[in-house]
Amino acid sequence: RLERGIAQMKIYLLRHGETAYNVDHRYQGVTDISLSPAGLAALKQADFSPETVYVTPLKRTKQTAEILFPISEYIPVNDLSEMNFGIFEGRNYKEMEHDSAYRAWVDSNCESTCPGGECKADFSERVCKAFESLLNQSIQNSEDMLVIVAHGGTQMAVMEKYAVPQKNYYEWCAPTAGGYVLDARDWQEKHVLHLIGAVQYTKE
């Protein structure tokens, strides 16, 4: 019975809707920005209704989940939060092109530690640990889906580590209110997730 459950289990890994910071290409990270009026207006209800949706403590994820899945229960998971960009948060690359700390970070392929924030390796490890725990718990409970509304970085970390076909971190950057559907049939044996397809929950 459990095997059948895994074969049928779908994972929805979604990104929050649009914020003003997204439009201005500002580093958002753990800054608690709300969805913009345009971002809220663009969202549409999903075509399915999970019992539970995992979000992050940042309000842009819960605001998104409330429109996509209006009757679900929302459970915040701290460790699925976006990467902490430290002193770069609230600023964009144009404003920082002559900032030596920012230049050094970019020159490290954005993998060194953001001053006052995280490095990519620590961030990815934090997210993937939280994700694994939720997925294993869902499989144990014979659930047929796991739905997460989080952040671009959260998606990229999980997809880079587990998704088949394999791609690098930045290639998995989904648009706002977009994301991926995966199946968990080989999770327990091979620790991989097969990409079923991409989804987008905006009206256009």
Secondary structure, 3 states (H helix, E strand, C coil): CHHHHHHHCEEEEEECCCCHHHHCCECCCCCCCCCCHHHHHHECCCCCCCCEEEECCCHHHHHHHHHHCCCCEEEECHHHCCCCCHHHCCCECCCCCCCHHHHHHHHCCCCCCCCCCCCHHHHHHHHHHHHHHHHHHHHHCCCCEEEEEECHHHHHHHHHHHEECCCCHHHHCCCCCEEEEEECCCHHHHCCEEEEEEEECECC
